[in-house]
Amino acid sequence: MPFYVKQGQVPHKRHITFAKDNGELYREELFSTHGFSNIYSNKYHHNMPTKVLSVEAVNVEHGNKWQDTLIQNYKIDSRLADKSGHFFSSRNQIFYNNDVAMYTAKVTEDTDLFYRNAYSDEIVFVHQGQGTLLSEYGKLDVRQWDYLVIPRGTTYQLKFDQYDDVRLFVIEANSMVEIPKHFRNEYGQLLESAPYCERDIRTPELADAIVEKGQFQLYSKYGERYQISQLEWHPFDLAGWDGFVYPWAINIQDYAPKVGQIHLPPSEHLIFTAHNFVICNFVPRLYDFHPQAIPAPYYHSNIDSDEVLYYVDGDFMSRTGIEAGYMTLHQKGVPHGPQPGKTEASIGKTETYEYAVMVDTFAPLHLTEHVRQCMSKDYNSSWLEK
Ligand SMILES: [Fe+2]
């Protein structure tokens, strides 16, 4: 989505003959968004992408809704929900609504299965681990603390170099994940004032097509439902592709934060937008430089959003008892802010070392049974003076 990319061989015009050495045609697949009215890519397959031997429903569990939850402030240790599994079976759904779903996962094993999320764009934040994202579009190196932005409909595999300590935070968007429009100029280039630019964005590199006949298992996710398809040909059979739709990566360490004289709101730490929610991130930065500045945030009420934080690393300026892998949910209708002592402790500090990913949703979130299992029972009362 960031910009135009071309990999491998493509014909000199769209929708014309494009033949292999033996005279057979490559099969063009238009991969388009908003019908034919928004960004797209054209992919050139060795074989028709429609060759499916069979398809059937299959069950993959991610967690059930927790009924009768209270509207309050929550803190959870997402690690307590860990289970064994590969890059998509290991996901535990934590929060969700009609616009977005959030999962945490400890990935313990490799798989040769292919995966496609048909209804949702995915942002996979690689909290721990490194490896490779394999897709029709080629190979993309995966580094610790990468955001992988994977458009819906992409067939992919996520491979890690080792599986002893791999942890993911996955955000599923039921709308297109976008670079904020105000980060770009009228030509689409990222502005001088944007917190990241094209150099920070990594795109797939296409290797030789895999032209292999057999039975290849593709798990497709349609909302809550899964289907398994047996493909006759290996899906990574592209001779070339070009366009604007493809998976890409940006590392949270390449995000250049804004700093101000007095406390800047979280919206200054924006990284992605989507319909009805936004994603921000907190990264190491200098603190506010007014002589009387309070670097810790003020108490605030999100009157029209639920706020989720996933804690990645460092020392979190407004929270106590937080470790990497913890999450908080501060819901609309309930004020929240620094815990006792944190406001005073922040005064006079000049910088912070913290990494966290924030998801602000504009519709209320549902909680799953994983939250009940992983929550700190005393978090909502942790503002009471002891
Ligand atoms: Fe907040």
Residues whose N, C-alpha, C, O or C-beta is under 5 A from the ligand:
A	BS01	LIG	E307
